[in-house]
Amino acid sequence: MKVKRRLFWCNPYSWLVGFLVFAISLGSYVMFSNFFHNWTHVGFEAAMESAHFDFYPMHGYTLIQLIGPLLAGISVLPVLRLKRCMPNIYLRTEHGYRFFLKRTAAYIVYGCVLMYAAYVIFLLIGALNLPILYTVDRYLFVEITGWEFSNQHPILYYLLEGFVRYVLFMSVYGLFSVALSFLTDKDYLCILIPMIYYNFLAIAVSALEGLVQVITQAELMPNLLFLAPTYTVMSNARAYVNGFAIIFPLLPVIAFSVLVIVYRIRWDHRRDAYGVR
């Protein structure tokens, strides 16, 4: 039992996505801020003196926002592989819901915790080395925190924003990959389909907004945030509506995942004459 637990907590895929979150965030900041330009032109020390924390987390997330579902899928790869053995294991040892959902939840939570921890380390590096100018207004959950929270407590605000991005969002898309494993035996499809859904729908919604604006000649963009899966992780990039609206783009993914998992577990359970009733 101790060996199994040790192997579980040493799951290399969860540690891999944690490392990727940190490395990509750091590289994304260097690439998309003025830091790299200043570094190559005036030197590292001068670049550090001119840099500040206000846009540090935003630039660090620029690349992550494109591949978030990919990282979520990689973190649950052990669940996808474990599922292949389940018809001969869980139906005869334990009720299917308990066996499968406990392991799925454990791997999802563990992967999200490591990704969030990597983000916190990235955040603290910037907070300890870069000055905070308190010039960036952020509005996520202002209904609870108040309008000045992001400037009065920038570190706490970005910890909250990171929780949404690396725990809430990643857990839902990790569950999405697990649900797809009931429909296909190919692991790469379980990882790529959430990526395609996420990016294709985001592009389609953006194009639809532009088309509607041209047709109606409206001065304001139509609010189609309920259709854009990116709103959950990029709510500050659109006109503010409500902090709790970030949950709505996740609802189709949650509904699909839960329905597929519950239906297939019940179906497989009924088909096994020796399964636990």
N, C-alpha and C positions, 0 to 999 in steps of 0.2 A: 504493500500500500504506500509506504514512504517513497519507494522508487517511482511509482506511478505519479504521485503528487509532485515529486521533484521534476519529472519529465514534463508534467503539465505546466508548472510554473516557469520552466525553462523553454517554453514554446518559442522556437526561433522566429516564427512569422510575426508574432506580436512584437518581439524585440526589433525585428527588421523594420516594421512600419514606424516604430518609435524613433529609430535612428533616422529613417527617411524624413520624417516630419521635421526633426531638428536640422538635418543637413540641407534639405530643400528650402526650409524657411530662411536659414542663414544665407544660402546662395541666392535665393530670390530677393532678399533685401539688398545684397551687394549689387545684383544685376539691375534692379528696377528703381533704385534710389540714385542720388548723385554721388554716392559713396565711391563706387567703382571709378567713375569719371575723375573725381577729385584725387583718388588714390593714384591713378596712373599719370596724372598731370602735375600734382603738387606734393605727392608723397603721402604715406599712411598717416603720419602724425597730424598733418594739416587736414586730411580727410576726416579724422576723428574729431578734430576741433570744430569743424563746420557741421558735423552731423548732429541730429537731435532725435529725441525719442518719439515725438508726436506722430510721425508717419512710419516708424519702425515696424510695428506689428502689421500695418496695412501692406507695406511692401513685402514683408515676409510671407504674407498669405497669398500673394499674387499667383504663384505657381501652384500652391496647394489647392486653390479653388478649382483648378482645372482637372485635378486627378484625385480629388477626395474620395469618390466611390471606389477607385482602384485600390487605394490604401485600405479602405474598409473591407473590400473583398479579400485582399491578401491576408488580413488579420484573422479571418475565419476559415482559411484553408484547412486547418485540422478538422473542423466540423464537417466540411464537404467530404473529406476522405473517410471520416468516421461513419458518416451516413451510409456508405456503401455496405458496411458490415451490419447495419442495424436490423435488417430483416431476420438475421440469424441470432441476434443478441437481445435487443431490447424487448421484443414481443414475448420472450419466454422468461425473462428475468425480472421485469419491472414494468409497471404501466407505461405505455409508450409516451404519453405526455411528459411524465416526470423524468424519464430517462433522457429523452432527446432535448427537452427544453432546459433542463438544468445544465447540460453540457453546452448547449448553444449560448445560453445566457452567460455562463462562466467565461467562455472564450471571447464573446463580444465585449463584456465588461473589462476583462483583462487587457484586450487590445486597445480599447478606448482609454483606459487608465494610463497605459504606457505612452500613447500618443499625446494625451493631455499633459503628462509629466514632461515629455520632450518639449512641448510648446511652452510650458512654464519655465523650463531651463533657458530656452531661447529668449523668452520675455525678460527674465531676470538679467541675462547678459546685457541686453540693451538698456534696461533700467539702471544698472549699476555703472554703465560706462558712458551713457549719453545723457545730456541735459534734457529736462522736460520743460517745454515752453508754455504748456497749458493753452494751446491755441486751436485745438481740434475739437469740434463739437460732435459727439456721438449720441444717438437717440435710442439705442436698444433698451427696452424695458424702462423708459422714463416714467411710465405709470407707477412704477414701484420705487425707482431710485431718485427721481426728480431730474429736472432739465440740466442741472449743473454738475451732476455726478461724474460725468466723464472727465471734466476738467478739474474738479476738486479731488477726485480719487482715481487718477488715470490707471494705476496699476490694478486696482480692484475692478475697474470697468473692463479692462482687457482680459482679466481672469474670467469674468463673466462671459465675455464674448467668446473666449476660447472654449469654455464649457459647452456653449451652444454648438460650436464648430467641430470640436473633437470628441465630445461625448454624445450629445443629442443626435447630431447629424450622422456621425460615423456609426453609431449603434443601429440606427434605422437602415442605413444602406448595407451594413453587415448582415442584418436580418434579411434584407432583400436578396443578397447573394445566397444565403442559406435556403430561402424559399425556392430560388431557381434551381437548386441542386435536386429538388424533387421532380423537376421537369426535364432535366438533362443530366447525363453522367459526365459531361465535359466540364472540367473545372474552369477552363479559360472562358467559357461562355458565361459561367456564373459570375465572373469578374468583369467581363467586357460589357455585358448587357446593361448593368446599372450605369456604367460609364456612358454608354451610348444614349440611354434614356435621359440621363442628367444633362449631358452637353447638347444633344439634339433638341430636346424640349426647350432648353434655355435659348438656343439660337432661333428656334421656331417662334417662341413667344416674342423675342426681340423683333423679328421680322414682321410678325403680325401687328405689333404695336406701331411700327413704322408705317405699315400699309394702311392701318386704320387712321393714323394721323394724316396721311396724304389724302385719303378719300374724304374724311370729314373736315380737313383743314383746321383741325383743333390746335389750339396753342399749347395745350397741356397733353402730355402723354396719357393714353388710356391706362387705367390701373388694372393690369392683368397679373398681379403678383401671385394670385392663387394658382396660376398655370406654370409659373417659373420656379423650378426646383432650386435655382440659385438664390432665391430670396432668403432662404433660411440662413445661409452663410454670408450673404452680401446685402443684408437689409439696409445698411447705411449708404449703399450705392444708389438707392432709389428714393423717391419721395416718401417721407415717413408717414405711415398709416397707424400702426399699432404694434407694439412689441410682441404681442401674442399671435400676430399674423404669421410669424415665422413657422408656426406649427402647421398651418394649412397646406403648404407644398409637400409636407411629409405624409399627409393623411392617405393619398392614393397608394403610396409605397407601403405604408403600414397595413392598410386594408388588404392589398394584394398578398403581402407576405403572410399575414395571419390566416387568411382564407386558404391559401395553398398548403401551408404547413398543417393546419388542423384537418383539412379534408383528406390529405394524403396519409396522414398518420392513422386516421380513423379507417380509411379504406384499406390500408395494409393490415391493420389490426383485425378487421372483420374477415379478411381473406385467410388469416392464419388460424387453423383449427386448434392449434396447441397454444395459442397466445393466452396471456393472463387476462381474465375477464373482470 
